[in-house]
Amino acid sequence: MWTALAIISGVLLVIFWRSRNAVWGGLTLGIIIGLVIAGVYAFGGHGFQWFTVGKGAIIGVLAGVGAELLGIVSKPSGRQ
């Protein structure tokens, strides 16, 4: 499941490549949160889990795409 979500996230990153947007912000935030969670887990004696960082990145990208889609849908249509 995570492999499929990673591929989808990679495709979405390519689609939203041109400008700064919520997708890239979600990726950044997801990596930061994943690093914090993996670091806490490592200090618990279980070792650092890079898979957790990857999961955070994937979730961040998907959340960013959701935010971008909400922005696209909520744009005014030009009719007054």
N, CA, C and O atoms as a Maestro MAE file, in Angstrom:
{
 s_m_m2io_version
 :::
 2.0.0
}

f_m_ct {
 s_m_title
 :::
 protein
 m_atom[320] {
  # First column is atom index #
  i_m_mmod_type
  r_m_x_coord
  r_m_y_coord
  r_m_z_coord
  i_m_residue_number
  s_m_chain_name
  s_m_pdb_residue_name
  s_m_pdb_atom_name
  i_m_atomic_number
  :::
  1 25 0.811 -1.180 0.000 1 A "MET " " N  " 7
  2 3 0.000 0.000 0.000 1 A "MET " " CA " 6
  3 2 0.864 1.255 0.000 1 A "MET " " C  " 6
  4 15 0.590 2.196 -0.745 1 A "MET " " O  " 8
  5 25 1.914 1.277 0.838 2 A "TRP " " N  " 7
  6 3 2.761 2.457 0.917 2 A "TRP " " CA " 6
  7 2 3.555 2.667 -0.368 2 A "TRP " " C  " 6
  8 15 3.887 3.800 -0.717 2 A "TRP " " O  " 8
  9 25 3.857 1.586 -1.067 3 A "THR " " N  " 7
  10 3 4.569 1.725 -2.341 3 A "THR " " CA " 6
  11 2 3.678 2.425 -3.365 3 A "THR " " C  " 6
  12 15 4.135 3.312 -4.085 3 A "THR " " O  " 8
  13 25 2.423 2.032 -3.430 4 A "ALA " " N  " 7
  14 3 1.490 2.667 -4.357 4 A "ALA " " CA " 6
  15 2 1.293 4.135 -4.001 4 A "ALA " " C  " 6
  16 15 1.261 4.988 -4.888 4 A "ALA " " O  " 8
  17 25 1.160 4.439 -2.708 5 A "LEU " " N  " 7
  18 3 1.001 5.824 -2.286 5 A "LEU " " CA " 6
  19 2 2.260 6.642 -2.576 5 A "LEU " " C  " 6
  20 15 2.167 7.826 -2.900 5 A "LEU " " O  " 8
  21 25 3.439 6.018 -2.462 6 A "ALA " " N  " 7
  22 3 4.687 6.715 -2.779 6 A "ALA " " CA " 6
  23 2 4.763 7.052 -4.266 6 A "ALA " " C  " 6
  24 15 5.217 8.133 -4.639 6 A "ALA " " O  " 8
  25 25 4.321 6.132 -5.107 7 A "ILE " " N  " 7
  26 3 4.319 6.387 -6.555 7 A "ILE " " CA " 6
  27 2 3.334 7.506 -6.891 7 A "ILE " " C  " 6
  28 15 3.648 8.395 -7.683 7 A "ILE " " O  " 8
  29 25 2.158 7.464 -6.297 8 A "ILE " " N  " 7
  30 3 1.162 8.509 -6.522 8 A "ILE " " CA " 6
  31 2 1.704 9.853 -6.053 8 A "ILE " " C  " 6
  32 15 1.534 10.861 -6.739 8 A "ILE " " O  " 8
  33 25 2.354 9.880 -4.894 9 A "SER " " N  " 7
  34 3 2.926 11.120 -4.372 9 A "SER " " CA " 6
  35 2 4.018 11.653 -5.289 9 A "SER " " C  " 6
  36 15 4.109 12.862 -5.503 9 A "SER " " O  " 8
  37 25 4.840 10.772 -5.829 10 A "GLY " " N  " 7
  38 3 5.883 11.193 -6.757 10 A "GLY " " CA " 6
  39 2 5.307 11.813 -8.016 10 A "GLY " " C  " 6
  40 15 5.811 12.824 -8.506 10 A "GLY " " O  " 8
  41 25 4.251 11.206 -8.541 11 A "VAL " " N  " 7
  42 3 3.592 11.757 -9.729 11 A "VAL " " CA " 6
  43 2 2.989 13.124 -9.412 11 A "VAL " " C  " 6
  44 15 3.094 14.050 -10.217 11 A "VAL " " O  " 8
  45 25 2.365 13.251 -8.255 12 A "LEU " " N  " 7
  46 3 1.773 14.536 -7.868 12 A "LEU " " CA " 6
  47 2 2.836 15.609 -7.682 12 A "LEU " " C  " 6
  48 15 2.603 16.771 -8.017 12 A "LEU " " O  " 8
  49 25 4.001 15.239 -7.153 13 A "LEU " " N  " 7
  50 3 5.087 16.212 -7.023 13 A "LEU " " CA " 6
  51 2 5.553 16.697 -8.386 13 A "LEU " " C  " 6
  52 15 5.866 17.876 -8.549 13 A "LEU " " O  " 8
  53 25 5.601 15.807 -9.360 14 A "VAL " " N  " 7
  54 3 5.984 16.212 -10.714 14 A "VAL " " CA " 6
  55 2 4.926 17.137 -11.310 14 A "VAL " " C  " 6
  56 15 5.264 18.118 -11.973 14 A "VAL " " O  " 8
  57 25 3.662 16.835 -11.083 15 A "ILE " " N  " 7
  58 3 2.586 17.665 -11.616 15 A "ILE " " CA " 6
  59 2 2.641 19.077 -11.023 15 A "ILE " " C  " 6
  60 15 2.446 20.058 -11.741 15 A "ILE " " O  " 8
  61 25 2.903 19.181 -9.734 16 A "PHE " " N  " 7
  62 3 2.935 20.477 -9.050 16 A "PHE " " CA " 6
  63 2 4.355 21.026 -8.931 16 A "PHE " " C  " 6
  64 15 4.658 21.726 -7.965 16 A "PHE " " O  " 8
  65 25 5.229 20.727 -9.886 17 A "TRP " " N  " 7
  66 3 6.642 21.064 -9.832 17 A "TRP " " CA " 6
  67 2 6.915 22.553 -9.986 17 A "TRP " " C  " 6
  68 15 7.865 23.051 -9.382 17 A "TRP " " O  " 8
  69 25 6.141 23.272 -10.752 18 A "ARG " " N  " 7
  70 3 6.486 24.606 -11.236 18 A "ARG " " CA " 6
  71 2 6.542 25.708 -10.183 18 A "ARG " " C  " 6
  72 15 7.350 26.625 -10.328 18 A "ARG " " O  " 8
  73 25 5.749 25.668 -9.163 19 A "SER " " N  " 7
  74 3 5.713 26.792 -8.226 19 A "SER " " CA " 6
  75 2 5.648 26.304 -6.789 19 A "SER " " C  " 6
  76 15 5.391 25.134 -6.507 19 A "SER " " O  " 8
  77 25 5.893 27.253 -5.893 20 A "ARG " " N  " 7
  78 3 5.712 26.937 -4.481 20 A "ARG " " CA " 6
  79 2 4.219 26.813 -4.220 20 A "ARG " " C  " 6
  80 15 3.436 27.672 -4.623 20 A "ARG " " O  " 8
  81 25 3.837 25.756 -3.554 21 A "ASN " " N  " 7
  82 3 2.429 25.536 -3.284 21 A "ASN " " CA " 6
  83 2 2.284 24.623 -2.067 21 A "ASN " " C  " 6
  84 15 3.268 24.257 -1.425 21 A "ASN " " O  " 8
  85 25 1.059 24.271 -1.772 22 A "ALA " " N  " 7
  86 3 0.774 23.468 -0.581 22 A "ALA " " CA " 6
  87 2 1.351 22.059 -0.674 22 A "ALA " " C  " 6
  88 15 1.604 21.428 0.352 22 A "ALA " " O  " 8
  89 25 1.559 21.563 -1.879 23 A "VAL " " N  " 7
  90 3 2.103 20.211 -2.033 23 A "VAL " " CA " 6
  91 2 3.531 20.164 -1.498 23 A "VAL " " C  " 6
  92 15 3.892 19.258 -0.747 23 A "VAL " " O  " 8
  93 25 4.330 21.140 -1.888 24 A "TRP " " N  " 7
  94 3 5.719 21.177 -1.417 24 A "TRP " " CA " 6
  95 2 5.801 21.533 0.060 24 A "TRP " " C  " 6
  96 15 6.679 21.042 0.770 24 A "TRP " " O  " 8
  97 25 4.899 22.376 0.522 25 A "GLY " " N  " 7
  98 3 4.838 22.677 1.950 25 A "GLY " " CA " 6
  99 2 4.442 21.454 2.761 25 A "GLY " " C  " 6
  100 15 4.971 21.222 3.848 25 A "GLY " " O  " 8
  101 25 3.509 20.676 2.228 26 A "GLY " " N  " 7
  102 3 3.103 19.442 2.900 26 A "GLY " " CA " 6
  103 2 4.238 18.436 2.947 26 A "GLY " " C  " 6
  104 15 4.415 17.739 3.946 26 A "GLY " " O  " 8
  105 25 5.013 18.357 1.864 27 A "LEU " " N  " 7
  106 3 6.175 17.463 1.848 27 A "LEU " " CA " 6
  107 2 7.175 17.869 2.921 27 A "LEU " " C  " 6
  108 15 7.665 17.027 3.674 27 A "LEU " " O  " 8
  109 25 7.474 19.153 2.987 28 A "THR " " N  " 7
  110 3 8.431 19.645 3.985 28 A "THR " " CA " 6
  111 2 7.946 19.378 5.404 28 A "THR " " C  " 6
  112 15 8.694 18.873 6.241 28 A "THR " " O  " 8
  113 25 6.703 19.718 5.664 29 A "LEU " " N  " 7
  114 3 6.148 19.495 7.002 29 A "LEU " " CA " 6
  115 2 6.084 18.009 7.337 29 A "LEU " " C  " 6
  116 15 6.352 17.616 8.472 29 A "LEU " " O  " 8
  117 25 5.734 17.188 6.360 30 A "GLY " " N  " 7
  118 3 5.685 15.746 6.588 30 A "GLY " " CA " 6
  119 2 7.047 15.165 6.918 30 A "GLY " " C  " 6
  120 15 7.160 14.293 7.779 30 A "GLY " " O  " 8
  121 25 8.093 15.647 6.233 31 A "ILE " " N  " 7
  122 3 9.446 15.170 6.528 31 A "ILE " " CA " 6
  123 2 9.872 15.597 7.926 31 A "ILE " " C  " 6
  124 15 10.457 14.807 8.667 31 A "ILE " " O  " 8
  125 25 9.579 16.849 8.292 32 A "ILE " " N  " 7
  126 3 9.954 17.324 9.620 32 A "ILE " " CA " 6
  127 2 9.250 16.521 10.703 32 A "ILE " " C  " 6
  128 15 9.881 16.086 11.666 32 A "ILE " " O  " 8
  129 25 7.951 16.324 10.551 33 A "ILE " " N  " 7
  130 3 7.200 15.558 11.555 33 A "ILE " " CA " 6
  131 2 7.679 14.110 11.587 33 A "ILE " " C  " 6
  132 15 7.793 13.521 12.662 33 A "ILE " " O  " 8
  133 25 7.963 13.528 10.414 34 A "GLY " " N  " 7
  134 3 8.488 12.164 10.372 34 A "GLY " " CA " 6
  135 2 9.828 12.038 11.063 34 A "GLY " " C  " 6
  136 15 10.082 11.052 11.755 34 A "GLY " " O  " 8
  137 25 10.703 13.043 10.879 35 A "LEU " " N  " 7
  138 3 12.002 13.024 11.560 35 A "LEU " " CA " 6
  139 2 11.847 13.107 13.071 35 A "LEU " " C  " 6
  140 15 12.557 12.426 13.811 35 A "LEU " " O  " 8
  141 25 10.919 13.940 13.529 36 A "VAL " " N  " 7
  142 3 10.691 14.063 14.974 36 A "VAL " " CA " 6
  143 2 10.173 12.740 15.539 36 A "VAL " " C  " 6
  144 15 10.660 12.273 16.569 36 A "VAL " " O  " 8
  145 25 9.197 12.143 14.879 37 A "ILE " " N  " 7
  146 3 8.635 10.879 15.376 37 A "ILE " " CA " 6
  147 2 9.690 9.778 15.356 37 A "ILE " " C  " 6
  148 15 9.809 9.012 16.312 37 A "ILE " " O  " 8
  149 25 10.461 9.696 14.259 38 A "ALA " " N  " 7
  150 3 11.503 8.673 14.179 38 A "ALA " " CA " 6
  151 2 12.590 8.912 15.227 38 A "ALA " " C  " 6
  152 15 13.140 7.959 15.779 38 A "ALA " " O  " 8
  153 25 12.901 10.178 15.503 39 A "GLY " " N  " 7
  154 3 13.897 10.493 16.531 39 A "GLY " " CA " 6
  155 2 13.429 10.084 17.916 39 A "GLY " " C  " 6
  156 15 14.202 9.528 18.696 39 A "GLY " " O  " 8
  157 25 12.169 10.357 18.226 40 A "VAL " " N  " 7
  158 3 11.613 9.950 19.522 40 A "VAL " " CA " 6
  159 2 11.627 8.429 19.642 40 A "VAL " " C  " 6
  160 15 11.951 7.879 20.695 40 A "VAL " " O  " 8
  161 25 11.273 7.767 18.557 41 A "TYR " " N  " 7
  162 3 11.270 6.304 18.544 41 A "TYR " " CA " 6
  163 2 12.695 5.770 18.737 41 A "TYR " " C  " 6
  164 15 12.898 4.766 19.419 41 A "TYR " " O  " 8
  165 25 13.679 6.447 18.133 42 A "ALA " " N  " 7
  166 3 15.081 6.012 18.260 42 A "ALA " " CA " 6
  167 2 15.578 6.184 19.681 42 A "ALA " " C  " 6
  168 15 16.313 5.336 20.187 42 A "ALA " " O  " 8
  169 25 15.183 7.283 20.341 43 A "PHE " " N  " 7
  170 3 15.603 7.487 21.721 43 A "PHE " " CA " 6
  171 2 14.948 6.489 22.659 43 A "PHE " " C  " 6
  172 15 15.423 6.295 23.778 43 A "PHE " " O  " 8
  173 25 13.887 5.863 22.232 44 A "GLY " " N  " 7
  174 3 13.246 4.812 23.018 44 A "GLY " " CA " 6
  175 2 13.983 3.489 22.938 44 A "GLY " " C  " 6
  176 15 13.599 2.518 23.591 44 A "GLY " " O  " 8
  177 25 15.052 3.445 22.132 45 A "GLY " " N  " 7
  178 3 15.860 2.247 22.048 45 A "GLY " " CA " 6
  179 2 15.474 1.308 20.916 45 A "GLY " " C  " 6
  180 15 15.935 0.167 20.881 45 A "GLY " " O  " 8
  181 25 14.647 1.760 20.001 46 A "HIS " " N  " 7
  182 3 14.188 0.890 18.928 46 A "HIS " " CA " 6
  183 2 14.886 1.134 17.599 46 A "HIS " " C  " 6
  184 15 14.601 0.445 16.619 46 A "HIS " " O  " 8
  185 25 15.790 2.095 17.548 47 A "GLY " " N  " 7
  186 3 16.488 2.407 16.309 47 A "GLY " " CA " 6
  187 2 15.733 3.418 15.474 47 A "GLY " " C  " 6
  188 15 14.515 3.556 15.585 47 A "GLY " " O  " 8
  189 25 16.474 4.121 14.638 48 A "PHE " " N  " 7
  190 3 15.882 5.153 13.797 48 A "PHE " " CA " 6
  191 2 15.182 4.508 12.604 48 A "PHE " " C  " 6
  192 15 15.777 3.694 11.898 48 A "PHE " " O  " 8
  193 25 13.937 4.864 12.383 49 A "GLN " " N  " 7
  194 3 13.134 4.269 11.323 49 A "GLN " " CA " 6
  195 2 12.945 5.257 10.169 49 A "GLN " " C  " 6
  196 15 12.124 6.170 10.265 49 A "GLN " " O  " 8
  197 25 13.698 5.081 9.081 50 A "TRP " " N  " 7
  198 3 13.549 5.944 7.915 50 A "TRP " " CA " 6
  199 2 12.196 5.746 7.249 50 A "TRP " " C  " 6
  200 15 11.691 6.647 6.580 50 A "TRP " " O  " 8
  201 25 11.614 4.581 7.429 51 A "PHE " " N  " 7
  202 3 10.300 4.318 6.865 51 A "PHE " " CA " 6
  203 2 9.256 5.275 7.440 51 A "PHE " " C  " 6
  204 15 8.319 5.669 6.746 51 A "PHE " " O  " 8
  205 25 9.422 5.646 8.706 52 A "THR " " N  " 7
  206 3 8.519 6.599 9.340 52 A "THR " " CA " 6
  207 2 8.641 7.976 8.689 52 A "THR " " C  " 6
  208 15 7.638 8.667 8.509 52 A "THR " " O  " 8
  209 25 9.853 8.375 8.338 53 A "VAL " " N  " 7
  210 3 10.071 9.651 7.659 53 A "VAL " " CA " 6
  211 2 9.402 9.608 6.283 53 A "VAL " " C  " 6
  212 15 8.769 10.579 5.868 53 A "VAL " " O  " 8
  213 25 9.541 8.496 5.586 54 A "GLY " " N  " 7
  214 3 8.904 8.350 4.280 54 A "GLY " " CA " 6
  215 2 7.394 8.404 4.370 54 A "GLY " " C  " 6
  216 15 6.739 9.019 3.529 54 A "GLY " " O  " 8
  217 25 6.835 7.759 5.392 55 A "LYS " " N  " 7
  218 3 5.385 7.805 5.584 55 A "LYS " " CA " 6
  219 2 4.925 9.233 5.845 55 A "LYS " " C  " 6
  220 15 3.895 9.661 5.324 55 A "LYS " " O  " 8
  221 25 5.683 9.968 6.649 56 A "GLY " " N  " 7
  222 3 5.338 11.363 6.917 56 A "GLY " " CA " 6
  223 2 5.369 12.195 5.648 56 A "GLY " " C  " 6
  224 15 4.505 13.047 5.442 56 A "GLY " " O  " 8
  225 25 6.363 11.954 4.791 57 A "ALA " " N  " 7
  226 3 6.465 12.689 3.530 57 A "ALA " " CA " 6
  227 2 5.280 12.379 2.620 57 A "ALA " " C  " 6
  228 15 4.709 13.280 2.006 57 A "ALA " " O  " 8
  229 25 4.919 11.116 2.538 58 A "ILE " " N  " 7
  230 3 3.791 10.720 1.687 58 A "ILE " " CA " 6
  231 2 2.495 11.347 2.185 58 A "ILE " " C  " 6
  232 15 1.721 11.890 1.397 58 A "ILE " " O  " 8
  233 25 2.262 11.273 3.477 59 A "ILE " " N  " 7
  234 3 1.050 11.858 4.049 59 A "ILE " " CA " 6
  235 2 1.042 13.366 3.847 59 A "ILE " " C  " 6
  236 15 -0.004 13.949 3.560 59 A "ILE " " O  " 8
  237 25 2.204 14.004 3.997 60 A "GLY " " N  " 7
  238 3 2.290 15.448 3.787 60 A "GLY " " CA " 6
  239 2 1.966 15.845 2.360 60 A "GLY " " C  " 6
  240 15 1.257 16.826 2.135 60 A "GLY " " O  " 8
  241 25 2.479 15.091 1.385 61 A "VAL " " N  " 7
  242 3 2.188 15.391 -0.018 61 A "VAL " " CA " 6
  243 2 0.701 15.241 -0.296 61 A "VAL " " C  " 6
  244 15 0.101 16.104 -0.938 61 A "VAL " " O  " 8
  245 25 0.107 14.169 0.173 62 A "LEU " " N  " 7
  246 3 -1.316 13.947 -0.074 62 A "LEU " " CA " 6
  247 2 -2.176 15.014 0.604 62 A "LEU " " C  " 6
  248 15 -3.191 15.436 0.048 62 A "LEU " " O  " 8
  249 25 -1.779 15.452 1.797 63 A "ALA " " N  " 7
  250 3 -2.508 16.536 2.467 63 A "ALA " " CA " 6
  251 2 -2.346 17.841 1.693 63 A "ALA " " C  " 6
  252 15 -3.297 18.614 1.573 63 A "ALA " " O  " 8
  253 25 -1.147 18.090 1.167 64 A "GLY " " N  " 7
  254 3 -0.924 19.288 0.366 64 A "GLY " " CA " 6
  255 2 -1.743 19.291 -0.909 64 A "GLY " " C  " 6
  256 15 -2.260 20.334 -1.310 64 A "GLY " " O  " 8
  257 25 -1.869 18.138 -1.553 65 A "VAL " " N  " 7
  258 3 -2.701 18.040 -2.754 65 A "VAL " " CA " 6
  259 2 -4.158 18.322 -2.402 65 A "VAL " " C  " 6
  260 15 -4.870 18.989 -3.152 65 A "VAL " " O  " 8
  261 25 -4.589 17.813 -1.265 66 A "GLY " " N  " 7
  262 3 -5.951 18.105 -0.818 66 A "GLY " " CA " 6
  263 2 -6.168 19.596 -0.604 66 A "GLY " " C  " 6
  264 15 -7.213 20.130 -0.976 66 A "GLY " " O  " 8
  265 25 -5.200 20.262 -0.015 67 A "ALA " " N  " 7
  266 3 -5.304 21.708 0.195 67 A "ALA " " CA " 6
  267 2 -5.306 22.452 -1.136 67 A "ALA " " C  " 6
  268 15 -6.060 23.411 -1.307 67 A "ALA " " O  " 8
  269 25 -4.473 22.022 -2.077 68 A "GLU " " N  " 7
  270 3 -4.452 22.654 -3.400 68 A "GLU " " CA " 6
  271 2 -5.780 22.462 -4.117 68 A "GLU " " C  " 6
  272 15 -6.282 23.394 -4.746 68 A "GLU " " O  " 8
  273 25 -6.356 21.272 -4.033 69 A "LEU " " N  " 7
  274 3 -7.634 21.017 -4.684 69 A "LEU " " CA " 6
  275 2 -8.757 21.841 -4.061 69 A "LEU " " C  " 6
  276 15 -9.650 22.312 -4.765 69 A "LEU " " O  " 8
  277 25 -8.713 22.013 -2.751 70 A "LEU " " N  " 7
  278 3 -9.705 22.874 -2.106 70 A "LEU " " CA " 6
  279 2 -9.565 24.311 -2.593 70 A "LEU " " C  " 6
  280 15 -10.566 24.998 -2.796 70 A "LEU " " O  " 8
  281 25 -8.326 24.770 -2.782 71 A "GLY " " N  " 7
  282 3 -8.107 26.107 -3.310 71 A "GLY " " CA " 6
  283 2 -8.611 26.267 -4.724 71 A "GLY " " C  " 6
  284 15 -9.165 27.308 -5.075 71 A "GLY " " O  " 8
  285 25 -8.424 25.239 -5.545 72 A "ILE " " N  " 7
  286 3 -8.890 25.290 -6.934 72 A "ILE " " CA " 6
  287 2 -10.415 25.295 -6.983 72 A "ILE " " C  " 6
  288 15 -11.010 26.049 -7.753 72 A "ILE " " O  " 8
  289 25 -11.045 24.462 -6.167 73 A "VAL " " N  " 7
  290 3 -12.498 24.356 -6.162 73 A "VAL " " CA " 6
  291 2 -13.142 25.632 -5.625 73 A "VAL " " C  " 6
  292 15 -14.218 26.015 -6.084 73 A "VAL " " O  " 8
  293 25 -12.509 26.289 -4.670 74 A "SER " " N  " 7
  294 3 -13.129 27.450 -4.029 74 A "SER " " CA " 6
  295 2 -12.875 28.760 -4.774 74 A "SER " " C  " 6
  296 15 -13.356 29.806 -4.338 74 A "SER " " O  " 8
  297 25 -12.137 28.735 -5.879 75 A "LYS " " N  " 7
  298 3 -11.915 29.973 -6.640 75 A "LYS " " CA " 6
  299 2 -13.229 30.458 -7.215 75 A "LYS " " C  " 6
  300 15 -14.045 29.660 -7.676 75 A "LYS " " O  " 8
  301 25 -13.435 31.766 -7.187 76 A "PRO " " N  " 7
  302 3 -14.671 32.289 -7.776 76 A "PRO " " CA " 6
  303 2 -14.708 32.037 -9.272 76 A "PRO " " C  " 6
  304 15 -13.673 32.055 -9.939 76 A "PRO " " O  " 8
  305 25 -15.885 31.806 -9.790 77 A "SER " " N  " 7
  306 3 -16.023 31.459 -11.199 77 A "SER " " CA " 6
  307 2 -16.043 32.679 -12.108 77 A "SER " " C  " 6
  308 15 -16.070 32.519 -13.328 77 A "SER " " O  " 8
  309 25 -16.030 33.865 -11.573 78 A "GLY " " N  " 7
  310 3 -16.048 35.062 -12.383 78 A "GLY " " CA " 6
  311 2 -17.446 35.651 -12.566 78 A "GLY " " C  " 6
  312 15 -17.590 36.790 -13.011 78 A "GLY " " O  " 8
  313 25 -18.454 34.889 -12.229 79 A "ARG " " N  " 7
  314 3 -19.836 35.413 -12.325 79 A "ARG " " CA " 6
  315 2 -20.146 36.210 -11.076 79 A "ARG " " C  " 6
  316 15 -19.745 35.830 -9.976 79 A "ARG " " O  " 8
  317 25 -20.851 37.303 -11.238 80 A "GLN " " N  " 7
  318 3 -21.147 38.158 -10.105 80 A "GLN " " CA " 6
  319 2 -22.612 38.120 -9.763 80 A "GLN " " C  " 6
  320 15 -23.045 38.788 -8.824 80 A "GLN " " O  " 8
  :::
 }
 m_bond[319] {
  # First column is bond index #
  i_m_from
  i_m_to
  i_m_order
  :::
  1 1 2 1
  2 2 3 1
  3 3 4 2
  4 3 5 1
  5 5 6 1
  6 6 7 1
  7 7 8 2
  8 7 9 1
  9 9 10 1
  10 10 11 1
  11 11 12 2
  12 11 13 1
  13 13 14 1
  14 14 15 1
  15 15 16 2
  16 15 17 1
  17 17 18 1
  18 18 19 1
  19 19 20 2
  20 19 21 1
  21 21 22 1
  22 22 23 1
  23 23 24 2
  24 23 25 1
  25 25 26 1
  26 26 27 1
  27 27 28 2
  28 27 29 1
  29 29 30 1
  30 30 31 1
  31 31 32 2
  32 31 33 1
  33 33 34 1
  34 34 35 1
  35 35 36 2
  36 35 37 1
  37 37 38 1
  38 38 39 1
  39 39 40 2
  40 39 41 1
  41 41 42 1
  42 42 43 1
  43 43 44 2
  44 43 45 1
  45 45 46 1
  46 46 47 1
  47 47 48 2
  48 47 49 1
  49 49 50 1
  50 50 51 1
  51 51 52 2
  52 51 53 1
  53 53 54 1
  54 54 55 1
  55 55 56 2
  56 55 57 1
  57 57 58 1
  58 58 59 1
  59 59 60 2
  60 59 61 1
  61 61 62 1
  62 62 63 1
  63 63 64 2
  64 63 65 1
  65 65 66 1
  66 66 67 1
  67 67 68 2
  68 67 69 1
  69 69 70 1
  70 70 71 1
  71 71 72 2
  72 71 73 1
  73 73 74 1
  74 74 75 1
  75 75 76 2
  76 75 77 1
  77 77 78 1
  78 78 79 1
  79 79 80 2
  80 79 81 1
  81 81 82 1
  82 82 83 1
  83 83 84 2
  84 83 85 1
  85 85 86 1
  86 86 87 1
  87 87 88 2
  88 87 89 1
  89 89 90 1
  90 90 91 1
  91 91 92 2
  92 91 93 1
  93 93 94 1
  94 94 95 1
  95 95 96 2
  96 95 97 1
  97 97 98 1
  98 98 99 1
  99 99 100 2
  100 99 101 1
  101 101 102 1
  102 102 103 1
  103 103 104 2
  104 103 105 1
  105 105 106 1
  106 106 107 1
  107 107 108 2
  108 107 109 1
  109 109 110 1
  110 110 111 1
  111 111 112 2
  112 111 113 1
  113 113 114 1
  114 114 115 1
  115 115 116 2
  116 115 117 1
  117 117 118 1
  118 118 119 1
  119 119 120 2
  120 119 121 1
  121 121 122 1
  122 122 123 1
  123 123 124 2
  124 123 125 1
  125 125 126 1
  126 126 127 1
  127 127 128 2
  128 127 129 1
  129 129 130 1
  130 130 131 1
  131 131 132 2
  132 131 133 1
  133 133 134 1
  134 134 135 1
  135 135 136 2
  136 135 137 1
  137 137 138 1
  138 138 139 1
  139 139 140 2
  140 139 141 1
  141 141 142 1
  142 142 143 1
  143 143 144 2
  144 143 145 1
  145 145 146 1
  146 146 147 1
  147 147 148 2
  148 147 149 1
  149 149 150 1
  150 150 151 1
  151 151 152 2
  152 151 153 1
  153 153 154 1
  154 154 155 1
  155 155 156 2
  156 155 157 1
  157 157 158 1
  158 158 159 1
  159 159 160 2
  160 159 161 1
  161 161 162 1
  162 162 163 1
  163 163 164 2
  164 163 165 1
  165 165 166 1
  166 166 167 1
  167 167 168 2
  168 167 169 1
  169 169 170 1
  170 170 171 1
  171 171 172 2
  172 171 173 1
  173 173 174 1
  174 174 175 1
  175 175 176 2
  176 175 177 1
  177 177 178 1
  178 178 179 1
  179 179 180 2
  180 179 181 1
  181 181 182 1
  182 182 183 1
  183 183 184 2
  184 183 185 1
  185 185 186 1
  186 186 187 1
  187 187 188 2
  188 187 189 1
  189 189 190 1
  190 190 191 1
  191 191 192 2
  192 191 193 1
  193 193 194 1
  194 194 195 1
  195 195 196 2
  196 195 197 1
  197 197 198 1
  198 198 199 1
  199 199 200 2
  200 199 201 1
  201 201 202 1
  202 202 203 1
  203 203 204 2
  204 203 205 1
  205 205 206 1
  206 206 207 1
  207 207 208 2
  208 207 209 1
  209 209 210 1
  210 210 211 1
  211 211 212 2
  212 211 213 1
  213 213 214 1
  214 214 215 1
  215 215 216 2
  216 215 217 1
  217 217 218 1
  218 218 219 1
  219 219 220 2
  220 219 221 1
  221 221 222 1
  222 222 223 1
  223 223 224 2
  224 223 225 1
  225 225 226 1
  226 226 227 1
  227 227 228 2
  228 227 229 1
  229 229 230 1
  230 230 231 1
  231 231 232 2
  232 231 233 1
  233 233 234 1
  234 234 235 1
  235 235 236 2
  236 235 237 1
  237 237 238 1
  238 238 239 1
  239 239 240 2
  240 239 241 1
  241 241 242 1
  242 242 243 1
  243 243 244 2
  244 243 245 1
  245 245 246 1
  246 246 247 1
  247 247 248 2
  248 247 249 1
  249 249 250 1
  250 250 251 1
  251 251 252 2
  252 251 253 1
  253 253 254 1
  254 254 255 1
  255 255 256 2
  256 255 257 1
  257 257 258 1
  258 258 259 1
  259 259 260 2
  260 259 261 1
  261 261 262 1
  262 262 263 1
  263 263 264 2
  264 263 265 1
  265 265 266 1
  266 266 267 1
  267 267 268 2
  268 267 269 1
  269 269 270 1
  270 270 271 1
  271 271 272 2
  272 271 273 1
  273 273 274 1
  274 274 275 1
  275 275 276 2
  276 275 277 1
  277 277 278 1
  278 278 279 1
  279 279 280 2
  280 279 281 1
  281 281 282 1
  282 282 283 1
  283 283 284 2
  284 283 285 1
  285 285 286 1
  286 286 287 1
  287 287 288 2
  288 287 289 1
  289 289 290 1
  290 290 291 1
  291 291 292 2
  292 291 293 1
  293 293 294 1
  294 294 295 1
  295 295 296 2
  296 295 297 1
  297 297 298 1
  298 298 299 1
  299 299 300 2
  300 299 301 1
  301 301 302 1
  302 302 303 1
  303 303 304 2
  304 303 305 1
  305 305 306 1
  306 306 307 1
  307 307 308 2
  308 307 309 1
  309 309 310 1
  310 310 311 1
  311 311 312 2
  312 311 313 1
  313 313 314 1
  314 314 315 1
  315 315 316 2
  316 315 317 1
  317 317 318 1
  318 318 319 1
  319 319 320 2
  :::
 }
}
